[in-house]
Amino acid sequence: MHAVRPLLAALLLAGYGAVAGCSDATTTPPVGHAELPGQAGHTHGTAPSPRPSAEDLPSADVDQVQPGGPGDPTQTLAPDEGVAGSEWNHDDVSYLQMMIPHHGQALDMAELAATRAADRQVRAVADRIDAAQGPEIWLMAGWLSERGIDVPSPEEDPHDYDHGDHGHNPMVGLLSDDEMAALADADGAAFDRLFLAGMVRHHEGAIAMAEDVLAGGSDQRVAEIAADVVAGQAAEVARMQRILAGLG
């Protein structure tokens, strides 16, 4: 199990439904969003798991702790007060809402590799994906939650959050249900080839989505997340292509 960084403050969750998030983003978040399934009674303050679930991600209706300036006390904001000084747009929101379930599928694929992969290099790639993308889901969920925007669960159907269905940047690189089923049924060298080919495509989709938000987003923190995705996953694509070529 890989250690991940916990969220640094209590997070709020209110607002948009999955597709309702396609309305124009503003710096004043809406309120009134219901808890995600399994969130009722969830206690914060424990270290998050490396494979976030709906029960683990930031829940609704908690106050947010906003740091003060040098020498000033921290300020506790009610859920309907939002995040001060936040500047973001729809591209930022749609990117993170799509990337959480997109990363979730990558983690599902990596989990299969633990028991099905024959090549140790493939298992090492899967371990790196698991170590990187679990914490990234927490960062993305925290950003959305701080702004009162709907946080998808990694287990949700990724297509439920595909903003491309509403005229915005699309979600790309996902494996279909049939492709995931074929991967789950494979073993040994056959699994290794399917895993590498599928994950290369998956990563290339993640890179394309990150480049979209780098071009159209306005939030610095989202840009940093996207830049990390581009750098990390481009290196992994090159590594997986070398491994795949070596399998013959």
N, C-alpha and C positions, 0 to 999 in steps of 0.2 A: 504493500500500500504506500502510495506516495503522499508526502506531507504537502499541504497547501496553505496559503496564507488566509487567515480569517478576515472577514470584513471588519473595517476599522471603526465603524459607527453603527448605531441602530438605524435600520433602513425602513423607509415607508413604502407602501404600495397602495396606489389608488388609480382609478382612471380608466383609460382606454380598454376596450375589448380588443381581441387579436386583430380583426380587420378594421374595427373602428379607429385603430391607430393610424389609418391612412388619411385621416383628416389633418389639416395643417397643424404643425407643431408650434407651440408657443412656450414661453418660459413660465407660464402659470398653469400647473398641472390640474386636471379635473380630479374630482373626488368621488368616492362611493363604490369602488371596485370591490367585489366579493373576494374572499380568500380562495386561493387555489385549492383543489382537492387535497385533503390530508394536512392542511396547514393549521387547522383549528387547534389551539392549545400548544402549538410548537414553541419551544423555549430557545431563545437565542443565547449566544455567549459561548457555545461549545464549538470546537473546531469543525469546519465543514468537511464532509466526506469528499474524496477525490472524484466520486461519480455522483454529482448532485442529482437529486430527485425533487419532485414537487414538494415533498415534506421538508427538504433541506433549504431550498431557495428562500430569499427574503419574503416574509409574509406581510399581510396588510395591517393597516391601522396601528402602527407603532410610531412613536415620536422619533424624530431625527435629531441627532446631536450635531450642531454646526460649530466648528472651531471658531474661537474669537481671534482677534488680532493680538500682537505681542502685548502681554500684560493684561489683556482683557479676558474675562471669563467666557467659557463656552456658552452657547445658547441652545436651548431645547425648543424645536419647532414642532407644532402639531402637524398631523398628516396633511391638513389642508393649506399649510403655509408654504410648502414647496421648498425648492432649493434656490437660495439667493444667488444672484449673479450668474445664473446658468444661461448659456446661449447654445441652442441646438436647433436642428431642423428635422424634417421628416426623413431625410436620408440617413441621419444618425440613428433614429428610432428603428426604421425598417431594417437597417443592417444588423443591429443587435438582436431584434426580435427574430430575424431569420437565422442568424448565426448560432443561437443557443440550440435549437433543435438540429441544425446542421452539424454542429459539434457533437450533439448527442448521438447521431448516427455513426460518426467516426469512432466514438467510444464504444458503441455496440460492436463495431467491426473489430476494434482492438481487443475487446473481451473475448471474441471468438478465437482470435489468434493464440491465446494462452493455452488452449487445449487442442487446437487443430493444426497449427503450423508445424511444419517439419524442419524448416531452416531456422537456425538460431538467429540469423540476421533479420528475418521477418519478425520473430518474437521481440527482438530488440527495437525494431521500428515501432511495433505496437506498444511497447512499454514507454517509448518516448512520446507517442501520441497521447497515451493515457496521462502521463505526467504533465503535459503541456495544456491539454484542452479542458481537463477538469477545472483547474484554476481559472482559465479564461472564461469559462461559463460563469463562475462566481463574479468575476469582474464585470461582465456584461449584465448579469442580473442585478448587481448592485447599482450600476448606472441607471438602469430602467427604474428600479425601485425607488431610488432617490428622487426621481422626477414624477413619481406617481403614475407610471406607465406600465401596462400589462406585461408581466414576466411570464413567458412561455415555459413549460416544463420540458426538459430534454427528452422526455418520453412521448411528448405529443407528436402527432403526425406533422412532420416538417412542412408539408404543403399547406397546413392550416394557417401558416404565417407567411406564405409566399406573397409578398407585396407586388410581385410582377403580375398577379391576377387583377390588380387595380391600377395598372398604368405606371407603376414605379419600377425600380431596379428589381430584377427577378432573382429567385434563389436558383443556383445552378450547381451541378456536380453531384447531386444526390443519386444514390443507387435506388432503383425501383424495388417494390416489394418482392418481385420475382427474383431480382438479382440478389437481394439480401437472403432470400430463402435458399438460393443456389449456393451462396457462400456458407450458410449455416449447415448445409448438407455435405459440403466438401470436406476433405481431410488430406493431410500430407502435402505432397508436392502440388496436387491439383488446387488445394486451398491456397497455398503460397502464391500461385500465379493469379488466381482470382482476386485474392486480397490485394496484392500489389497493383494490379491493373485497376481495380476499383478505387483504391485509395489514391492513386495518382490522379484519376479523374476527379475524385472528391476534393482533393487538395487544390487542383487547378480551378475548380469552381469557387472554393473559398478565397483563393487569391483574386479571382475576377471580381467577387463581391467586395473584397477589401479595397481593391483599386477603384471601384465605383464610389464607395463612401469617401475615399481620400480625395476624389475629384469633386464630389457634390456635398459632402457633409460640412458642418461648421463647428463641431465641438472638438476641442483639442484632445481631450481624454479618449474619445472615440477614435480620433486619428492615430493616437499612439497605439491603441489596441490593434487597429487595422494594419499599421505599419509592422507591428510585431508578427501578425499573421502572415503578411507577405514574406517577410524575411525568413521566418521559421519554416513555413510550409514550402517555400521555393527550394530551400536546402533539402528538405525531406523528399520532395519530388525527385530531385537529382539523385539522391541516395537510393530511392526505391527503383528508379529506372536502371541504375547500375546493377542492383541486386536481381531485378527481373531479367536483364540481359544475361547475367551469369547463370541463371537457372537453365538456360538453353530451351 
